[in-house]
């Protein structure tokens, strides 16, 4: 029986999402015979966690579905045991990278990767708490429908069942390494207000995530496409393409990876940085590993916290850190794409040492481009006025720290990549350590 990990990291109240993802787990078990380890990594406050526990305790029992609801204390215990067993140097640094005190989109998924290894899962399927499933003919449209059949299998086997194959013949013997789709609804990055206030400023700010040497027409196309997902058209019928998946066509709320990917390379553990969890999409694409791109898009929505007096500057900081991170990530993505099949060993698995080398190489880049980015953000936000200008004032104070952190985030990522094989091996050897398989 195929054991999979269906994972939901959350730091907010999401009772409806918990009920919905349990229904997807049941669908996977009942329609595909999967052994589903439903993993909820809960970083919310005590009251919210208690409500989540109550909701999950009330869910119907389903054969083939095992629920794991872990708060941060339980996650920390698991990590400490795993790091200790791995006998790695500087264990406190590793624990900090795996469970930092600040928001980290990569770190929460990395914890899921290790727990999936501990549970003996063949794949990990990630969802988000600020999203929901579409309905078609009154039934939820579950992405796992396309994720389960082919992950880890030779791509050639998928050609008979997908709608379309857009894969070079020489890649058909490689394993299907990811399956994913995007979202419909609100922008994935909550900057719609900027566009409503001033489309010119919106263009200036969003274009900053492009490489600095791109021509204006290419930046304009990027701005038009950025953070829009699959638009707003609802699901009507299944379509699935076997291809080397374009990272711009997949969202991390709607993705599944084969274990051969995430057990080799973790996500960057950067804190307060949106987009840092998309690294593996670029890795799979650069290496030429096949994937399934389908159209069971998830509905995205924004929680109001991001627009409160405390949530607004925190979210804008994450956005600015994303812009600064791209100096380094664009370099690494370009190097991975140029390396192509050279990223893979004879078993078509990623060579971690190549990725580490590209990461470390990027940390020597000139920061001038990031200084320019901060200057452009400052000008743009002051033009918007109000709380954007207030944020620009704080940004001016934090410039040096942000520039340093953008670089040290990459150094941390390289350190974690080097430690990752030992951590995965330790997690697999120990299991959860609480009597559960």
LINTA-V399994 format. One line per field, one symbol per residue. phi: phi as a letter, one per 40 degrees, with the letter a starting at -180 (. if undefined). psi: psi as a letter, one per 20 degrees, with the letter a starting at -180 (. if undefined). A space follows every 50 residues. Layout:
# LINTA-V399994
phi: ???
psi: ???
This chain:
# LINTA-V399994
phi: .ccbbbbbcabacadcccccccccdccccccbgcccccbbcbbccdcccc cccccccccccbcgbbcbbbcccccccdcdccccccfccfccccccccac cbcaccccccccdccccccgccabbbbbcbaaccbbfgbccccddccccb dgcdddccccbccabbbddcccccccbabaababhcdcbcbdcccccacc cdccccccccdcccccccccccccccgcgcgbcccbacbabcacccdcbb bccaabbcdccccbbccdcdcfacgcccdccccccccgccabbbbccccb abccdcbcccccccccccccccdcccdccdcccccccccfcccbcccgbc cccccdccccdccccccdcccccccccdccccccgfccccccdcccccdc cccccdccdcccccccdcccdcccccccccgcgbgcc
psi: popqoopoqqkrplghhggghhhhghghghhikqoooooooojrrggghh gghgghhiqqpppjpppooprhghgggggggggghilqqlhhggghhhmr irpohghhhhhgghhhghikqiqpoprqilrrqrqpkiqqnphihihghi piqphhhihiirhqpmpqhiiiiqqoiqprabrrbqqhpmkhhghhgohg hgggghiiiqqhjqqhhhhgggghhpjicjciprphqpppporopphijq qiimqpqqhifiihprqpkqqloqiijjghghggghikpqrooakmqqpq rpqihijrhhhghghhghgghgghhhgghggggghghhhciiiqaijkqp ohhgggggghhhijqpihhhggghgggggghhhhacighghhghhhhjgg gggghhghhhggggghghigghgghgghhhahjkiq.
